[in-house]
Amino acid sequence: MELTSITPEPEALRALAHPVRLRILGILRHEGPATASGLATRLGLNSGATSYHLRQLAQHGFIVDDAERGTGRDRWWQAAHQATVTDPADLDMPEDRDSFDAFMQAVAVVNTERLQRAVEERALLPRAWQDASTLSDLSLHLTPARARALVDAVIDLIREWDEEPEDGDDVADFVITLQAYVRPGTLAIAPDEGTP
């Protein structure tokens, strides 16, 4: 299956730099269409706040109306794409890099929350899924170019990995979260070196 994606402009990236919007987008991408009230219940929010976040996501092209569902009263939303692709190398203006950094902060919050839930549920999973899961911390001594090549190779491997052809009792959504960064505190950064 071909993966559909969106590469947001900085303004759209700013709109996505909110943990609630990332959670909503993740639910719509992985679980399918939903209404504002259904999402509000799921996220522990009021439907007015959820509707506001949905409008922001729609305004920037992340979600669209689900034309096959809904009535005049219930508006159903669905993800417009399966993935969001960003590349900070494409951002030249300081305010655009700030938008990317804010987006990354929101991604870190959402990923950390999901990881915590996974750890909490681990003991309840069948042993085979416990054995297939890992929280590994691997470290290599690399140049920036080789680090980027490694990240690209891992992403390519995951994208090329064959998914199970059908659902079954032992098939589940398996999340691979790639975190790749310089170990904090190991590089001295001068005030003017934080930009490309």
One Martini backbone bead per residue (centre of mass of N, CA, C, O) as a GRO file, in nm:
protein
  196
    1MET     BB    1   0.096   0.037   0.023
    2GLU     BB    2   0.058   0.364  -0.023
    3LEU     BB    3   0.189   0.640   0.130
    4THR     BB    4   0.034   0.910   0.260
    5SER     BB    5   0.129   1.266   0.257
    6ILE     BB    6   0.237   1.557   0.448
    7THR     BB    7   0.395   1.885   0.391
    8PRO     BB    8   0.409   2.134   0.592
    9GLU     BB    9   0.383   2.440   0.642
   10PRO     BB   10   0.466   2.646   0.893
   11GLU     BB   11   0.173   2.726   0.966
   12ALA     BB   12   0.072   2.431   0.990
   13LEU     BB   13   0.279   2.345   1.202
   14ARG     BB   14   0.173   2.533   1.422
   15ALA     BB   15  -0.110   2.396   1.436
   16LEU     BB   16   0.024   2.105   1.516
   17ALA     BB   17   0.164   2.230   1.790
   18HIS     BB   18  -0.049   2.020   1.951
   19PRO     BB   19  -0.129   1.757   2.137
   20VAL     BB   20  -0.433   1.731   2.071
   21ARG     BB   21  -0.404   1.733   1.761
   22LEU     BB   22  -0.221   1.486   1.747
   23ARG     BB   23  -0.419   1.289   1.875
   24ILE     BB   24  -0.647   1.322   1.675
   25LEU     BB   25  -0.488   1.246   1.421
   26GLY     BB   26  -0.407   0.964   1.521
   27ILE     BB   27  -0.691   0.848   1.547
   28LEU     BB   28  -0.781   0.896   1.251
   29ARG     BB   29  -0.549   0.728   1.122
   30HIS     BB   30  -0.583   0.446   1.304
   31GLU     BB   31  -0.926   0.434   1.354
   32GLY     BB   32  -1.077   0.654   1.210
   33PRO     BB   33  -1.357   0.796   1.198
   34ALA     BB   34  -1.503   1.094   1.367
   35THR     BB   35  -1.639   1.276   1.617
   36ALA     BB   36  -1.631   1.525   1.839
   37SER     BB   37  -1.773   1.371   2.070
   38GLY     BB   38  -1.603   1.112   2.055
   39LEU     BB   39  -1.330   1.253   2.104
   40ALA     BB   40  -1.397   1.389   2.369
   41THR     BB   41  -1.439   1.134   2.531
   42ARG     BB   42  -1.162   1.003   2.473
   43LEU     BB   43  -0.995   1.284   2.581
   44GLY     BB   44  -1.146   1.455   2.807
   45LEU     BB   45  -1.334   1.664   2.657
   46ASN     BB   46  -1.494   1.908   2.514
   47SER     BB   47  -1.662   1.960   2.217
   48GLY     BB   48  -1.568   2.251   2.166
   49ALA     BB   49  -1.263   2.202   2.174
   50THR     BB   50  -1.259   1.979   1.961
   51SER     BB   51  -1.380   2.148   1.730
   52TYR     BB   52  -1.154   2.351   1.717
   53HIS     BB   53  -0.926   2.150   1.646
   54LEU     BB   54  -1.060   2.044   1.389
   55ARG     BB   55  -1.063   2.313   1.234
   56GLN     BB   56  -0.757   2.348   1.231
   57LEU     BB   57  -0.692   2.088   1.076
   58ALA     BB   58  -0.868   2.155   0.827
   59GLN     BB   59  -0.744   2.431   0.742
   60HIS     BB   60  -0.449   2.260   0.695
   61GLY     BB   61  -0.518   1.957   0.563
   62PHE     BB   62  -0.537   1.699   0.773
   63ILE     BB   63  -0.854   1.713   0.742
   64VAL     BB   64  -1.183   1.569   0.660
   65ASP     BB   65  -1.468   1.501   0.548
   66ASP     BB   66  -1.699   1.235   0.577
   67ALA     BB   67  -1.909   1.153   0.316
   68GLU     BB   68  -2.026   0.858   0.434
   69ARG     BB   69  -2.100   1.025   0.690
   70GLY     BB   70  -2.359   1.148   0.847
   71THR     BB   71  -2.541   1.427   0.937
   72GLY     BB   72  -2.664   1.729   1.012
   73ARG     BB   73  -2.554   1.676   1.315
   74ASP     BB   74  -2.319   1.478   1.227
   75ARG     BB   75  -1.970   1.521   1.211
   76TRP     BB   76  -1.733   1.368   1.014
   77TRP     BB   77  -1.390   1.267   1.046
   78GLN     BB   78  -1.081   1.255   0.847
   79ALA     BB   79  -0.796   1.170   0.728
   80ALA     BB   80  -0.595   1.289   0.456
   81HIS     BB   81  -0.347   1.130   0.582
   82GLN     BB   82  -0.093   0.902   0.709
   83ALA     BB   83   0.133   1.140   0.707
   84THR     BB   84   0.401   1.339   0.845
   85VAL     BB   85   0.638   1.550   0.679
   86THR     BB   86   0.964   1.660   0.788
   87ASP     BB   87   1.227   1.927   0.724
   88PRO     BB   88   1.450   2.142   0.864
   89ALA     BB   89   1.626   2.206   0.605
   90ASP     BB   90   1.372   2.377   0.469
   91LEU     BB   91   1.428   2.594   0.699
   92ASP     BB   92   1.523   2.944   0.703
   93MET     BB   93   1.355   3.072   0.917
   94PRO     BB   94   1.339   3.124   1.248
   95GLU     BB   95   1.023   3.092   1.277
   96ASP     BB   96   1.019   2.813   1.136
   97ARG     BB   97   1.202   2.668   1.339
   98ASP     BB   98   1.016   2.722   1.578
   99SER     BB   99   0.780   2.557   1.468
  100PHE     BB  100   0.931   2.290   1.462
  101ASP     BB  101   1.002   2.281   1.765
  102ALA     BB  102   0.708   2.281   1.865
  103PHE     BB  103   0.629   2.024   1.723
  104MET     BB  104   0.841   1.840   1.863
  105GLN     BB  105   0.730   1.880   2.146
  106ALA     BB  106   0.452   1.752   2.089
  107VAL     BB  107   0.558   1.479   1.999
  108ALA     BB  108   0.700   1.410   2.264
  109VAL     BB  109   0.449   1.406   2.440
  110VAL     BB  110   0.284   1.189   2.286
  111ASN     BB  111   0.499   0.963   2.287
  112THR     BB  112   0.531   0.946   2.595
  113GLU     BB  113   0.240   0.869   2.660
  114ARG     BB  114   0.232   0.610   2.487
  115LEU     BB  115   0.468   0.468   2.625
  116GLN     BB  116   0.343   0.458   2.906
  117ARG     BB  117   0.098   0.285   2.827
  118ALA     BB  118   0.261   0.044   2.723
  119VAL     BB  119   0.398  -0.022   2.993
  120GLU     BB  120   0.135  -0.060   3.159
  121GLU     BB  121   0.024  -0.301   2.949
  122ARG     BB  122   0.240  -0.525   2.917
  123ALA     BB  123   0.144  -0.743   3.137
  124LEU     BB  124  -0.136  -0.795   2.957
  125LEU     BB  125   0.013  -0.931   2.744
  126PRO     BB  126   0.115  -1.144   2.548
  127ARG     BB  127   0.418  -1.290   2.543
  128ALA     BB  128   0.490  -1.235   2.244
  129TRP     BB  129   0.459  -0.922   2.273
  130GLN     BB  130   0.662  -0.880   2.495
  131ASP     BB  131   0.905  -1.000   2.326
  132ALA     BB  132   0.871  -0.784   2.076
  133SER     BB  133   0.940  -0.573   2.278
  134THR     BB  134   1.117  -0.248   2.317
  135LEU     BB  135   1.368  -0.051   2.519
  136SER     BB  136   1.617   0.094   2.351
  137ASP     BB  137   1.974   0.204   2.399
  138LEU     BB  138   2.156   0.325   2.140
  139SER     BB  139   2.511   0.396   2.059
  140LEU     BB  140   2.688   0.618   1.834
  141HIS     BB  141   2.984   0.729   1.662
  142LEU     BB  142   2.905   1.020   1.463
  143THR     BB  143   2.829   1.189   1.200
  144PRO     BB  144   2.587   1.370   1.060
  145ALA     BB  145   2.578   1.214   0.791
  146ARG     BB  146   2.568   0.923   0.915
  147ALA     BB  147   2.319   0.970   1.088
  148ARG     BB  148   2.124   1.029   0.854
  149ALA     BB  149   2.169   0.761   0.706
  150LEU     BB  150   2.061   0.583   0.933
  151VAL     BB  151   1.778   0.696   0.953
  152ASP     BB  152   1.700   0.643   0.658
  153ALA     BB  153   1.744   0.333   0.669
  154VAL     BB  154   1.535   0.270   0.887
  155ILE     BB  155   1.291   0.389   0.743
  156ASP     BB  156   1.311   0.214   0.490
  157LEU     BB  157   1.278  -0.057   0.632
  158ILE     BB  158   0.995  -0.005   0.747
  159ARG     BB  159   0.851   0.062   0.473
  160GLU     BB  160   0.940  -0.235   0.345
  161TRP     BB  161   0.785  -0.387   0.539
  162ASP     BB  162   0.582  -0.648   0.565
  163GLU     BB  163   0.262  -0.688   0.601
  164GLU     BB  164  -0.005  -0.830   0.695
  165PRO     BB  165  -0.262  -0.943   0.486
  166GLU     BB  166  -0.429  -1.001   0.760
  167ASP     BB  167  -0.641  -1.050   0.997
  168GLY     BB  168  -0.589  -1.170   1.340
  169ASP     BB  169  -0.525  -1.288   1.649
  170ASP     BB  170  -0.190  -1.216   1.597
  171VAL     BB  171  -0.274  -0.919   1.505
  172ALA     BB  172  -0.114  -0.590   1.522
  173ASP     BB  173  -0.039  -0.283   1.608
  174PHE     BB  174   0.298  -0.171   1.543
  175VAL     BB  175   0.519   0.043   1.709
  176ILE     BB  176   0.765   0.269   1.570
  177THR     BB  177   0.989   0.474   1.748
  178LEU     BB  178   1.200   0.725   1.633
  179GLN     BB  179   1.499   0.817   1.812
  180ALA     BB  180   1.726   1.080   1.706
  181TYR     BB  181   2.020   1.198   1.889
  182VAL     BB  182   2.207   1.391   2.061
  183ARG     BB  183   2.354   1.370   2.341
  184PRO     BB  184   2.291   1.537   2.599
  185GLY     BB  185   2.574   1.747   2.676
  186THR     BB  186   2.810   1.675   2.439
  187LEU     BB  187   2.771   1.963   2.311
  188ALA     BB  188   2.905   2.263   2.237
  189ILE     BB  189   2.698   2.561   2.225
  190ALA     BB  190   2.689   2.831   2.062
  191PRO     BB  191   2.473   3.090   2.023
  192ASP     BB  192   2.527   3.080   1.682
  193GLU     BB  193   2.495   2.740   1.635
  194GLY     BB  194   2.166   2.675   1.626
  195THR     BB  195   2.197   2.727   1.319
  196PRO     BB  196   2.238   2.660   0.973
   0.00000   0.00000   0.00000
